């Protein structure tokens, strides 16, 4: 579906072709995901290491989201589920937050 959308966005398919492709892909079950794709989801070693280091400092994913002015769910969506996120709980408070560099979203 994403490829069909992108082809249409680039003007490589007509409106009629785009609609026909969307209907056919929807009929085949590709509206939400690729059925029976058998392709393993990508993982990121770098993001895993970054969040492990942050966790060792007492920084939770919710803290990262707050510094980026995002909701935790939005941060998770931006990471495409590539990092296992922790649940809110009784973690160690992290001191010296004002000494850490500020985080920002780069697109």
ChimeraX attribute file (.defattr): number of C-alpha atoms within 10 A of each C-alpha:
attribute: neighborCount
match mode: 1-to-1
recipient: residues
	/A:1	16
	/A:2	9
	/A:3	8
	/A:4	16
	/A:5	15
	/A:6	13
	/A:7	14
	/A:8	16
	/A:9	13
	/A:10	8
	/A:11	10
	/A:12	12
	/A:13	16
	/A:14	12
	/A:15	12
	/A:16	9
	/A:17	13
	/A:18	19
	/A:19	15
	/A:20	12
	/A:21	16
	/A:22	17
	/A:23	14
	/A:24	13
	/A:25	16
	/A:26	14
	/A:27	10
	/A:28	11
	/A:29	12
	/A:30	15
	/A:31	15
	/A:32	9
	/A:33	10
	/A:34	13
	/A:35	10
	/A:36	6
	/A:37	7
	/A:38	7
	/A:39	7
	/A:40	6
	/A:41	8
	/A:42	9
	/A:43	12
	/A:44	11
	/A:45	10
	/A:46	11
	/A:47	14
	/A:48	15
	/A:49	12
	/A:50	12
	/A:51	19
	/A:52	17
	/A:53	12
	/A:54	15
	/A:55	17
	/A:56	12
	/A:57	13
	/A:58	15
	/A:59	19
	/A:60	23
	/A:61	23
	/A:62	19
	/A:63	16
	/A:64	19
	/A:65	19
	/A:66	14
	/A:67	14
	/A:68	15
	/A:69	14
	/A:70	15
	/A:71	16
	/A:72	17
	/A:73	12
	/A:74	12
	/A:75	20
	/A:76	18
	/A:77	11
	/A:78	11
	/A:79	13
	/A:80	12
	/A:81	14
	/A:82	17
	/A:83	19
	/A:84	13
	/A:85	17
	/A:86	11
	/A:87	10
	/A:88	9
	/A:89	7
	/A:90	6
	/A:91	11
	/A:92	12
	/A:93	11
	/A:94	13
	/A:95	11
	/A:96	7
	/A:97	10
	/A:98	7
	/A:99	7
	/A:100	8
	/A:101	7
	/A:102	10
	/A:103	12
	/A:104	11
	/A:105	11
	/A:106	4
	/A:107	3
